[in-house]
């Protein structure tokens, strides 16, 4: 017994990372958690608090990159999943859990007529792109410069464009993210500047006969976390109607913004929608939903199977059970309450910005927001782009919050709220940021 206690006490974040480097490339399985001099490892988490293996407890405003809408270990989700675990986790048969969840999501969102479950947001976007190609019989996709849509090679193009390679704004360059991405992939992607109607339409017109879909994240995190305008969405919609293309939404992150996703805010609706993250209730999931005539290309009952689609763990009963419970809990009242709390947090942080007298602005929508180390809110990817110096300063701020204020944020300077947060945690966030702003003010003033 004593040896077990000694072994537990000897574990530190540093020693675990040292072991990890011997078996995991770079010591991690996802670069998101990497930080110098080492990552931190969780011992337990409940609600909006995470305790690492050294006993330090932190408030979680990242919520696993927006995937935990009810924080950690929600009792109702734990109970439902535990019950399902005892009855099995994956089968070469269907489960009613899949049907129950599909019925809930279709009832929730008026634009959804049919749905398919997959295993991640990346996979949902990939399936959406392939479905669009089948339906339109055209090869190319169009997407916004800087927008993150997962790791499918077509969807990730130009998400990391920078001043050295992004080219002119009238015709942004098509840039690979991963070395070795074939030129053929780049040739089938069209890049446009987000929210810029005139330039975007001109760019799309040059490829009108080849574009299968225009892919839009309605509040793109990597672009700057500011919403698409109604005018921009309507212009894209009208262009796709005119040119036999689809307007498709990536709501993997943004489905949290309103009860039926960010698309509830627009007068026109997407043909297809990809989802993920929070709809899994803390478990891996993705989903593609949309118009029945388009989704029909996936139907195995057709005379010709136009889009063979499967997945060993797609619609597994653990993820669909957890997701259904999570979304039942995230009802209209919960959505409104969380959005109000988030708005309160933004106002308090803006007050911290004024007190600290720093050039910082905030963008966001619903229950998410992002800090920008500039006085004016950015309206495009190139305005929001972080130089090497700004990235270093953001990291300094986030490291201070993590190590001294015990606050976890996303590495872009963003927060994704959960229903388990209260005014108490919001106060700690705004006070912690006030201290952090004061710390970085001398360097920040030099940059602006």
C-alpha positions as CSV (number, residue, x, y, z in Angstrom):
1,X,0.0,0.0,0.0
2,X,2.8,2.4,0.9
3,X,4.6,1.7,-2.3
4,X,1.4,2.5,-4.2
5,X,1.1,5.8,-2.5
6,X,4.7,6.6,-3.1
7,X,4.3,5.7,-6.8
8,X,1.3,8.0,-7.1
9,X,3.1,10.9,-5.3
10,X,6.1,10.5,-7.6
11,X,4.0,11.2,-10.6
12,X,4.3,14.7,-12.0
13,X,3.3,16.3,-15.2
14,X,7.0,16.4,-16.1
15,X,7.7,12.8,-15.4
16,X,4.6,11.6,-17.3
17,X,5.6,13.7,-20.3
18,X,9.1,12.2,-20.2
19,X,7.5,8.7,-20.4
20,X,5.2,10.0,-23.2
21,X,8.1,11.1,-25.3
22,X,9.3,7.5,-25.5
23,X,6.1,6.2,-27.0
24,X,4.1,9.1,-28.5
25,X,5.5,11.3,-31.3
26,X,6.3,14.6,-29.7
27,X,4.9,13.1,-26.5
28,X,1.3,13.9,-27.5
29,X,-1.4,12.4,-29.7
30,X,-2.9,15.9,-30.6
31,X,-0.8,19.0,-30.9
32,X,-3.6,21.0,-29.2
33,X,-2.5,20.0,-25.7
34,X,1.3,20.5,-26.3
35,X,2.8,23.3,-24.3
36,X,6.4,24.1,-23.2
37,X,8.1,22.8,-21.1
38,X,5.5,20.0,-20.9
39,X,1.7,19.3,-21.2
40,X,-0.4,18.9,-18.1
41,X,-2.3,15.7,-17.3
42,X,-5.7,15.4,-15.8
43,X,-6.5,13.4,-12.6
44,X,-10.2,14.2,-12.4
45,X,-12.7,16.8,-13.7
46,X,-16.2,17.8,-12.6
47,X,-18.5,20.5,-13.9
48,X,-16.2,23.4,-14.9
49,X,-13.2,22.4,-12.8
50,X,-10.3,20.2,-13.8
51,X,-7.6,18.9,-11.4
52,X,-4.3,17.9,-12.7
53,X,-2.2,15.0,-11.3
54,X,-0.3,17.3,-9.1
55,X,-3.5,18.5,-7.4
56,X,-3.9,21.9,-9.0
57,X,-7.5,22.7,-9.8
58,X,-8.3,25.0,-12.7
59,X,-11.5,26.6,-14.2
60,X,-12.1,25.2,-17.7
61,X,-13.2,27.8,-20.2
62,X,-12.0,25.7,-23.2
63,X,-14.2,22.7,-22.6
64,X,-12.2,20.4,-24.8
65,X,-12.3,22.8,-27.8
66,X,-16.1,23.5,-27.5
67,X,-17.1,19.9,-27.2
68,X,-18.4,19.9,-23.6
69,X,-21.5,22.1,-23.5
70,X,-22.3,20.8,-19.9
71,X,-18.8,20.7,-18.6
72,X,-17.2,17.5,-17.2
73,X,-18.9,14.4,-15.9
74,X,-22.5,15.6,-16.0
75,X,-24.5,13.3,-13.8
76,X,-27.3,12.7,-16.3
77,X,-24.9,11.9,-19.1
78,X,-22.8,9.7,-16.9
79,X,-25.9,7.7,-15.8
80,X,-27.2,7.2,-19.3
81,X,-23.8,6.2,-20.7
82,X,-23.2,3.8,-17.8
83,X,-26.5,2.1,-18.5
84,X,-25.6,1.7,-22.2
85,X,-22.1,0.5,-21.4
86,X,-23.6,-2.5,-19.5
87,X,-25.6,-3.4,-22.6
88,X,-22.8,-3.0,-25.2
89,X,-20.8,-0.3,-26.9
90,X,-20.7,-1.2,-30.7
91,X,-22.5,-3.7,-32.9
92,X,-22.8,-4.8,-36.5
93,X,-26.5,-4.0,-36.0
94,X,-28.4,-0.8,-35.6
95,X,-29.6,0.6,-32.2
96,X,-32.6,2.5,-31.2
97,X,-30.3,5.1,-29.6
98,X,-29.3,6.2,-33.1
99,X,-32.9,6.7,-34.2
100,X,-33.9,8.5,-31.0
101,X,-31.0,11.0,-31.4
102,X,-31.8,11.5,-35.1
103,X,-35.4,12.3,-34.3
104,X,-34.4,14.8,-31.7
105,X,-32.0,16.7,-34.0
106,X,-34.4,16.8,-36.9
107,X,-37.1,18.1,-34.6
108,X,-34.7,20.7,-33.2
109,X,-33.6,22.1,-36.6
110,X,-36.1,22.9,-39.3
111,X,-33.7,22.5,-42.1
112,X,-32.8,18.9,-41.3
113,X,-34.8,16.3,-43.2
114,X,-32.3,13.4,-43.0
115,X,-29.2,12.8,-41.0
116,X,-26.2,10.4,-40.9
117,X,-23.9,10.0,-37.9
118,X,-20.1,9.7,-38.2
119,X,-17.3,9.8,-35.7
120,X,-15.9,13.4,-35.8
121,X,-16.4,16.9,-37.2
122,X,-13.6,16.2,-39.7
123,X,-15.4,13.2,-41.0
124,X,-18.7,15.0,-41.1
125,X,-17.2,17.8,-43.3
126,X,-15.5,15.2,-45.5
127,X,-18.8,13.3,-46.0
128,X,-20.5,16.6,-46.7
129,X,-18.0,17.5,-49.4
130,X,-18.2,14.1,-51.1
131,X,-22.0,14.1,-51.0
132,X,-22.0,17.6,-52.6
133,X,-19.7,16.3,-55.4
134,X,-22.0,13.3,-56.0
135,X,-25.1,15.4,-56.1
136,X,-23.8,18.1,-58.4
137,X,-21.4,16.0,-60.4
138,X,-18.8,18.7,-60.0
139,X,-15.3,18.4,-58.5
140,X,-14.4,21.7,-56.8
141,X,-15.2,23.2,-53.4
142,X,-14.9,26.8,-52.3
143,X,-14.0,27.9,-48.8
144,X,-12.9,31.0,-46.9
145,X,-9.3,31.8,-46.4
146,X,-8.1,30.9,-42.9
147,X,-11.2,28.8,-42.1
148,X,-10.6,25.6,-40.2
149,X,-12.8,22.7,-41.2
150,X,-10.9,19.7,-39.8
151,X,-8.1,17.7,-41.4
152,X,-9.6,16.4,-44.6
153,X,-7.0,17.5,-47.2
154,X,-9.4,19.5,-49.3
155,X,-11.1,21.1,-46.3
156,X,-7.9,22.3,-44.7
157,X,-6.4,24.1,-47.7
158,X,-5.3,27.7,-46.9
159,X,-6.3,27.5,-43.2
160,X,-2.7,28.6,-42.2
161,X,-2.1,31.1,-45.0
162,X,0.2,34.0,-43.8
163,X,1.6,37.2,-45.3
164,X,4.4,35.4,-47.0
165,X,2.1,33.3,-49.1
166,X,-1.5,34.5,-49.0
167,X,-1.2,36.6,-52.2
168,X,-3.6,39.4,-53.2
169,X,-6.9,39.8,-51.5
170,X,-8.7,39.9,-54.8
171,X,-7.5,36.3,-55.5
172,X,-6.1,34.6,-52.4
173,X,-3.5,31.9,-53.0
174,X,-4.4,28.3,-52.6
175,X,-1.9,27.0,-50.0
176,X,-1.2,23.5,-48.7
177,X,-1.2,23.0,-45.0
178,X,0.6,19.6,-44.8
179,X,3.8,19.1,-46.8
180,X,3.2,16.7,-49.7
181,X,-0.4,17.5,-50.3
182,X,-0.9,16.8,-54.0
183,X,-1.2,19.6,-56.4
184,X,-4.4,18.0,-57.6
185,X,-6.0,18.7,-54.2
186,X,-5.1,22.4,-54.4
187,X,-6.4,22.6,-58.0
188,X,-9.9,21.6,-56.8
189,X,-10.2,24.2,-54.0
190,X,-11.2,27.8,-54.5
191,X,-10.3,30.3,-51.8
192,X,-12.3,33.5,-51.0
193,X,-12.1,36.3,-48.4
194,X,-14.8,35.7,-45.7
195,X,-17.6,38.3,-45.5
196,X,-16.3,40.1,-48.6
197,X,-19.3,39.8,-51.0
198,X,-17.9,41.6,-54.1
199,X,-14.6,39.8,-54.1
200,X,-16.1,36.4,-53.3
201,X,-18.7,36.5,-56.0
202,X,-16.0,37.5,-58.6
203,X,-13.8,34.6,-57.5
204,X,-16.7,32.1,-57.5
205,X,-17.8,33.2,-61.0
206,X,-14.4,32.2,-62.4
207,X,-15.1,28.6,-61.4
208,X,-18.9,28.5,-61.7
209,X,-19.1,25.4,-63.8
210,X,-16.9,23.4,-61.5
211,X,-17.9,24.2,-57.9
212,X,-19.9,21.6,-56.1
213,X,-20.3,23.5,-52.9
214,X,-19.4,26.6,-51.1
215,X,-18.3,25.6,-47.6
216,X,-19.0,28.1,-44.8
217,X,-18.4,28.2,-41.1
218,X,-20.9,30.9,-40.0
219,X,-18.7,32.0,-37.1
220,X,-15.2,30.8,-38.1
221,X,-12.9,30.5,-35.1
222,X,-9.6,30.6,-36.9
223,X,-10.7,33.4,-39.2
224,X,-11.4,35.6,-36.1
225,X,-14.6,34.3,-34.5
226,X,-16.9,36.9,-35.9
227,X,-20.2,36.0,-37.6
228,X,-21.0,35.9,-41.3
229,X,-23.3,38.8,-42.2
230,X,-26.8,38.1,-43.4
231,X,-25.9,39.9,-46.7
232,X,-22.9,37.6,-47.2
233,X,-24.9,34.4,-46.6
234,X,-27.7,35.5,-48.9
235,X,-25.2,36.4,-51.6
236,X,-23.6,33.0,-51.4
237,X,-27.0,31.3,-51.3
238,X,-28.2,33.2,-54.4
239,X,-25.0,32.4,-56.2
240,X,-25.3,28.7,-55.5
241,X,-29.0,28.6,-56.7
242,X,-27.9,30.3,-60.0
243,X,-24.9,28.0,-60.6
244,X,-26.2,24.5,-59.6
245,X,-24.0,24.4,-56.5
246,X,-24.8,23.7,-52.8
247,X,-24.3,26.1,-49.9
248,X,-23.1,23.9,-47.0
249,X,-22.4,24.9,-43.4
250,X,-19.8,23.6,-41.0
251,X,-21.6,24.0,-37.6
252,X,-19.3,21.6,-35.8
253,X,-18.5,24.5,-33.3
254,X,-21.3,27.0,-34.1
255,X,-24.3,24.7,-33.5
256,X,-24.2,25.9,-29.9
257,X,-24.9,29.6,-30.9
258,X,-28.7,29.2,-31.1
259,X,-31.1,26.4,-30.4
260,X,-31.0,25.2,-34.0
261,X,-27.5,26.4,-34.8
262,X,-26.1,29.7,-36.1
263,X,-28.2,29.1,-39.2
264,X,-31.2,30.1,-37.2
265,X,-29.9,33.7,-37.5
266,X,-30.2,33.8,-41.3
267,X,-33.1,34.2,-43.7
268,X,-31.7,31.6,-46.1
269,X,-30.6,28.1,-45.0
270,X,-27.9,25.7,-46.0
271,X,-28.5,22.6,-48.1
272,X,-26.3,20.5,-45.8
273,X,-24.9,20.9,-42.3
274,X,-21.9,19.2,-40.7
275,X,-22.0,18.9,-36.9
276,X,-19.8,17.5,-34.1
277,X,-18.2,18.4,-30.8
278,X,-21.0,19.2,-28.3
279,X,-23.6,16.9,-30.0
280,X,-21.6,14.0,-28.6
281,X,-22.1,14.9,-25.0
282,X,-18.4,14.5,-24.4
283,X,-17.9,11.5,-26.7
284,X,-16.5,11.3,-30.3
285,X,-19.2,12.0,-32.8
286,X,-20.0,13.8,-36.1
287,X,-23.2,14.2,-38.1
288,X,-24.3,15.3,-41.6
289,X,-27.8,16.6,-42.0
290,X,-29.8,18.2,-44.7
291,X,-32.3,18.0,-47.5
292,X,-33.6,14.5,-48.2
293,X,-33.1,14.7,-51.9
294,X,-29.4,15.5,-51.5
295,X,-28.9,13.0,-48.6
296,X,-30.5,10.3,-50.9
297,X,-27.1,9.8,-52.6
298,X,-26.1,7.9,-49.4
299,X,-29.2,5.6,-49.5
300,X,-28.2,1.9,-49.9
301,X,-31.7,1.2,-51.3
302,X,-31.0,3.0,-54.5
303,X,-30.5,1.1,-57.8
304,X,-27.0,2.6,-58.0
305,X,-25.1,3.2,-54.8
306,X,-23.7,6.6,-55.6
307,X,-21.9,7.2,-52.3
308,X,-21.0,4.1,-50.4
309,X,-20.8,5.3,-46.8
310,X,-20.1,3.5,-43.6
311,X,-17.9,3.6,-40.5
312,X,-17.2,1.0,-37.8
313,X,-18.1,3.2,-34.9
314,X,-20.5,5.5,-36.7
315,X,-23.7,6.0,-34.6
316,X,-22.4,3.9,-31.8
317,X,-24.9,3.8,-28.9
318,X,-22.5,5.3,-26.4
319,X,-22.0,8.5,-28.3
320,X,-25.6,8.8,-29.6
321,X,-26.9,8.2,-26.0
322,X,-24.6,10.8,-24.5
323,X,-25.4,13.2,-27.3
324,X,-29.1,12.8,-27.0
325,X,-29.1,13.5,-23.3
326,X,-26.7,16.5,-23.7
327,X,-28.9,18.1,-26.3
328,X,-32.1,17.4,-24.3
329,X,-30.5,19.3,-21.5
330,X,-29.4,22.1,-23.8
331,X,-32.9,23.2,-24.5
332,X,-34.1,26.7,-25.5
333,X,-34.0,28.0,-21.9
334,X,-30.4,26.6,-21.4
335,X,-29.2,28.1,-24.7
336,X,-30.6,31.6,-23.8
337,X,-29.2,31.4,-20.2
338,X,-25.7,30.4,-21.3
339,X,-25.7,33.1,-24.0
340,X,-26.7,35.7,-21.4
341,X,-23.9,34.6,-19.1
342,X,-21.4,34.7,-21.9
343,X,-22.5,38.2,-22.8
344,X,-22.0,39.3,-19.2
345,X,-18.5,37.9,-19.3
346,X,-17.7,39.9,-22.4
347,X,-18.9,43.1,-20.8
348,X,-16.9,42.4,-17.7
349,X,-13.7,41.7,-19.7
350,X,-14.3,44.8,-21.8
351,X,-14.3,46.7,-18.5
352,X,-11.0,45.0,-17.6
353,X,-9.6,46.1,-20.9
354,X,-10.6,49.7,-20.1
355,X,-9.2,49.6,-16.6
356,X,-5.9,48.1,-17.9
357,X,-5.9,50.6,-20.8
358,X,-4.8,48.0,-23.3
359,X,-5.5,47.7,-27.1
360,X,-7.6,44.6,-26.9
361,X,-11.0,43.8,-28.6
362,X,-13.4,40.9,-28.4
363,X,-15.4,39.1,-31.1
364,X,-17.8,36.2,-30.8
365,X,-21.4,34.9,-30.9
366,X,-23.6,33.0,-28.6
367,X,-21.6,31.2,-25.9
368,X,-18.1,31.8,-27.4
369,X,-15.8,34.7,-27.8
370,X,-12.2,35.4,-28.7
371,X,-9.7,38.1,-27.6
372,X,-7.7,40.1,-30.2
373,X,-4.6,42.1,-29.3
374,X,-5.7,45.1,-31.2
375,X,-8.0,48.0,-30.4
376,X,-10.4,47.6,-33.4
377,X,-12.4,44.4,-33.8
378,X,-11.1,42.6,-36.9
379,X,-13.5,42.0,-39.8
380,X,-11.4,39.6,-41.9
381,X,-8.8,36.9,-41.6
382,X,-5.9,39.1,-42.6
383,X,-6.9,41.7,-39.9
384,X,-7.1,39.0,-37.2
385,X,-3.9,37.3,-38.2
386,X,-1.4,36.9,-35.4
387,X,2.1,37.9,-36.2
388,X,4.9,36.0,-34.5
389,X,5.2,38.8,-31.9
390,X,1.5,38.7,-31.2
391,X,1.4,34.9,-30.9
392,X,4.2,35.1,-28.3
393,X,2.3,37.7,-26.3
394,X,-1.0,35.7,-26.5
395,X,1.0,32.7,-25.2
396,X,2.5,34.8,-22.4
397,X,-1.0,35.9,-21.4
398,X,-2.5,32.4,-21.5
399,X,0.5,30.9,-19.6
400,X,0.0,33.5,-16.9
401,X,-3.7,32.6,-16.7
402,X,-3.0,28.9,-16.6
403,X,-0.2,28.9,-14.1
404,X,-1.0,31.9,-11.9
405,X,-4.8,32.3,-12.1
406,X,-5.7,28.6,-12.7
407,X,-7.8,29.4,-15.7
408,X,-7.8,27.4,-18.9
409,X,-8.5,29.1,-22.3
410,X,-8.1,27.9,-25.9
411,X,-4.7,28.7,-27.4
412,X,-6.1,31.4,-29.7
413,X,-7.3,33.4,-26.7
414,X,-10.9,32.1,-27.0
415,X,-13.4,30.8,-24.5
416,X,-16.2,28.3,-25.1
417,X,-18.7,28.4,-22.3
418,X,-20.5,25.5,-20.6
419,X,-23.7,25.4,-18.7
420,X,-21.8,24.5,-15.5
421,X,-20.2,28.0,-15.4
422,X,-21.6,30.6,-13.0
423,X,-21.1,34.2,-12.2
424,X,-18.4,33.3,-9.7
425,X,-16.2,31.8,-12.5
426,X,-17.0,34.7,-14.8
427,X,-15.7,37.1,-12.1
428,X,-12.5,35.1,-11.7
429,X,-12.0,35.2,-15.5
430,X,-12.4,38.9,-15.8
431,X,-10.2,39.6,-12.7
432,X,-7.6,37.2,-14.0
433,X,-7.6,38.8,-17.4
434,X,-7.3,42.3,-15.8
435,X,-4.1,41.1,-14.0
436,X,-2.9,39.5,-17.3
437,X,-3.5,42.6,-19.3
438,X,-1.5,44.6,-16.9
439,X,1.3,42.1,-17.1
440,X,1.6,42.3,-20.9
441,X,0.7,46.0,-21.3
442,X,4.2,47.3,-21.9
443,X,5.0,44.8,-24.6
444,X,1.5,45.2,-26.1
445,X,1.8,48.9,-26.3
446,X,5.0,48.5,-28.2
447,X,3.3,46.3,-30.9
448,X,0.4,48.7,-31.5
